Amino acid sequence: MERLLVEQGSTVELDQVLLVAQDDQVLVGRPMVEGAKVIAEALEEVRGKKITVFKYKPKVRYRRKKGHRQFYTKLAIKQIVHT
């Protein structure tokens, strides 16, 4: 998940749930499932894989190369609650 402003080891409650599946019963939200939430624990904050951004315009000697690594928060899902 993208970077969340939470401390390492704290619990996070996500209330925007798109789909809940339990055994053979599947609930799909339109756009979100009402009354559903996910409880997770923030494990750590890490940087993702590096991507290269390259801009180029032919015939005018214009070239720009730039790299980017996005921060994100690694979560461990503890419980999925649906009422």
C-alpha positions in Angstrom: 0.0 0.0 0.0 1.2 3.5 -0.6 2.9 5.3 2.2 0.7 5.7 5.3 1.6 8.0 8.2 1.5 5.4 10.9 4.2 4.0 13.2 5.7 0.6 12.8 3.8 -2.1 14.7 0.6 0.0 15.0 -2.8 -1.3 13.8 -4.5 0.3 10.7 -8.2 0.1 9.9 -9.1 0.3 6.2 -12.7 0.9 5.5 -12.7 1.1 1.7 -13.2 -2.5 0.8 -14.0 -3.5 -2.7 -14.7 -7.3 -2.3 -15.3 -9.7 0.5 -15.1 -13.5 -0.1 -15.9 -16.2 2.5 -16.1 -19.8 1.6 -18.4 -19.8 -1.5 -20.1 -16.5 -0.7 -18.7 -13.4 -2.6 -19.8 -9.8 -2.0 -18.8 -7.3 -4.6 -19.1 -3.6 -3.7 -20.7 -0.9 -5.8 -18.2 0.8 -5.5 -17.5 -0.3 -1.8 -18.9 -3.0 0.4 -21.1 -1.5 3.1 -20.0 -2.3 6.7 -16.8 -4.1 5.7 -13.4 -3.2 7.0 -9.9 -4.7 7.1 -7.7 -4.6 10.2 -4.0 -4.7 9.5 -0.7 -4.2 11.2 2.0 -1.9 9.8 5.2 -3.9 9.5 7.6 -1.5 8.0 8.1 1.4 5.5 10.2 0.5 2.5 11.0 1.8 -1.0 9.7 0.1 -4.1 11.5 -1.1 -7.2 13.3 1.7 -9.2 11.7 2.9 -12.3 13.4 4.9 -15.1 11.7 7.9 -16.5 13.2 8.8 -19.9 12.1 11.8 -22.0 13.2 12.1 -25.6 12.5 14.4 -28.5 14.0 13.5 -31.8 16.1 15.9 -33.9 16.6 18.5 -31.1 19.1 16.7 -28.8 16.7 16.7 -25.9 17.1 13.7 -23.6 16.4 13.5 -19.8 16.8 10.4 -17.7 15.5 10.3 -14.2 14.9 7.5 -11.7 12.2 7.2 -9.0 11.6 4.9 -6.1 8.2 5.1 -4.4 7.9 4.7 -0.6 5.1 2.3 0.6 4.0 0.8 3.9 4.1 -3.0 4.2 1.0 -4.3 5.9 0.1 -7.7 7.5 -3.7 -8.4 7.4 -5.0 -9.5 10.8 -8.7 -9.6 10.3 -11.5 -8.9 7.7 -14.7 -7.8 9.3 -18.1 -7.7 7.6 -21.3 -6.9 9.4 
